């Protein structure tokens, strides 16, 4: 048999319930019966979905089919085509969506969405909601229904919820690079479940926003309450979804990703595409934090970035110390205590990936592929930091033009070499002071403690500071399980496909 088609992979992702619902609902179009074009007369509680697309004829049909298969269909679906040269618009129209073409847009996805939101938001009531989703994403059947309910479930004494994001998994699972990404997503889903849905980022895969919250962001930008921009989306940001999350949190809103709001999203099929995707993500995250500065909202993000770069520096630091003592005194060996601590941390990584299926489990047990994947990501993180420090131009894609590529390569190489030299120099300084092994021990013990906390499903700061929960514990579904599918056909078969 040949490889499964893209459509077959989607069907496996959401199980028989999704397939049946899609057959029943696709022919009915993507709006509720009695669609009212004038949104001012539509009443409260409407949902408008925006799907930005640039040459997505291979993907847009299945994205719209997953919208049609919702148990609570959207009131209107708008595909925002931006400089398309293929059949994206025709396919979208055939599937019942309204197509809006961007006009003179030079600001990528954020600019195209701003054009539509400028016209749409004034015509929506405060009870209405806007969902923005990628054109390569497929929703689980109850995504909209559960996201809408969560958006309106406000707990007494807690800030209002400004947006509801997705828990995402990857497809199609073909090749090592895709499986490594999916393991990463499975662990992230488990982390969100452990934190009861408290979201750091409302991802662009699919997120539902209060209309009044988006208007609040727009107004705050025009009043310079927020650091950049004058529309809903900051067109200067490489990661507009991350920046919008920060904007909502600075305005007093909570952001959540309920465990039942699951989507499938396309994985990067090659190392090259993965490199540029992750570089954009990390560069965008750092740039957004730089724009907002140190605030109560950004402090946890800055702490996580600091821990990330400590992890990046740990590898060359450890290898330098180990190499020095091996050359001068012989290989020091591995005491049983430190072997046990390292083994415990490795066990936690394997345990966190078990919901991804047997392939995910085997990949985690193998250890070496994921270690190399982490080193690959470390290079990306270091490159992003070099770009920030050297103030290189932020672009969505790799630089075009031979001279520009060579210049960037030279700057990056020099920056990475200087960073590596700095870490090696620090290692030798610590060796001279006799504290190198102590620092390594502290780092390893900290990692083991973090692994123990993750295994316990506790949020460390939540216990100490009584932080408000992002997701109530009632009616909560684990992120790897579909509520509408029986136990024999649960949605974790998605990761077996």
C-alpha positions, 0 to 999 in steps of 0.5 A: 500500500502507498502512503496515506493521503493528506485527507486520510491523515486528517481522518485518522487524526480525529477518528470516526466521529469527525468523519461522520460529522464532516459528511453530514455538515459539509454540504450545509455550508459554513454559516448557520441557517438564516445568516444575516449579512448586517452583523449589527442586527445579528444579536449577541453571541455570534462567531466570525472566523477569519482564515488568513491564506496565501497560496493555500489551495492544497490545504484550505479545503480540509481546513474549511471542512473541519469548520463545517464539521463543528457541533457549533458551526460559525455564523460566518467564515471569512477567508482573507486571501493575501496576494494569492496566485492560485485557486485559494479563493475559488476553493474557499467560495465553493466551500461556503466561505466569504472571500476578502482580498487584502488591498495593497498589503505589504505587512504579511499576515498581520496587515491582511488581518488588520484590514478585515478587523478594521471593518469587522469589529465596529459591526460586532457586539460585545458578546460576539467573538472572532476566531482566527485560525491558520489555513493549515489547521484542522479543528476537532469537532467540538472546538468552537462549542467548547471554546465559546463556552470557556470564553463566557465562563468567568470566575468571580474575583478573577480577571475576564478571559480575553482569548481561548487558544488551542492545544495542538498536535502535528500531522502528517507524521512522516519522517524523523523531523516530523516525529520529533516536532510532534513529541515536542507538541505532546509534551507541551499539551501535557504541560498545559494540562498540568497548569489547568490551561493557563496559556503563555501564547494564544497560538495562531493555529486557532484562537477565539477572542472576545470582540470587545477585547480586540477593540480594547487592544485597538483602542489601547494602541491608538492611545499609546497604552501598548508599546507599538502599533495602531491596529489590533495586530502589531505589524512590526512583530514577527510573531503577531499571535505572541504579541497579541497575547502580551497585549491582552494580558497587559490590559488585564485579560486572562488567556487560556487553552482548555484541554478539550480545544484540540487542533491538528496543524501541519508540521515542518517536513524538512530541517531547513523549513523547521529552522526558519520557522523556529528562528522566527518564533524565537526572534519574535518572542525576544523582540516582543519582550524587548518592546514591552520591557520588564513588567509584571506580565513579562517577568515570567516570560523573561525568567523562562527565556533566561532559563532557556539560555542557561540551558543553551550555555550548559552544554558547551560549559559542561563539555569544556569542564569535562574535557579539561579534567579528562585531559589533566586528571583522566576521565572522572567517571560517573558516580551512581548518584549523578547517574540516577539523577540523570536517569530520572530526568530522562525517564520524565521525558519518556513519560511525558511523551507516552500519550503520543503513541508507541512511535513517540515512546520509542523515539523518546526511549532512544534519547539520542535523536531528541538530544540532537534535536535539542542541540539543533534548537539551541543553535536556533536560540543562539542565532536569534539572540545574535540577531537581537544583539546585532539588530539585524533586520527581522524578516519572515523568510530567509534573506534573499540575495547572495550578498545579503545572505553572505553578510548575515552568515558572517555576522551570525558566525562571528556572533556564535563564535564570540558567544561560544568563546564567552561560555568556554572562558567562563568555564575555565574561570570557574575551573580556576576558582574550583566551582565548576563541578558545583555549578554543574551539580546545581544545574542538574539538580534543578533540572531533576527537581523540575522533572519531579514537579512535572511528574507530580502534575503540580504547578510550582508557583501556583502552590506558593503564590496561589495564582489564579487557575486558567482552566477550571477542573470541572468538565476537563478532558485530557489534551490527548483524548476526544470527548465524543469518541468512545474509549476504543477509538479515542483521539490519541489514535491521531498520533499513531497515524 
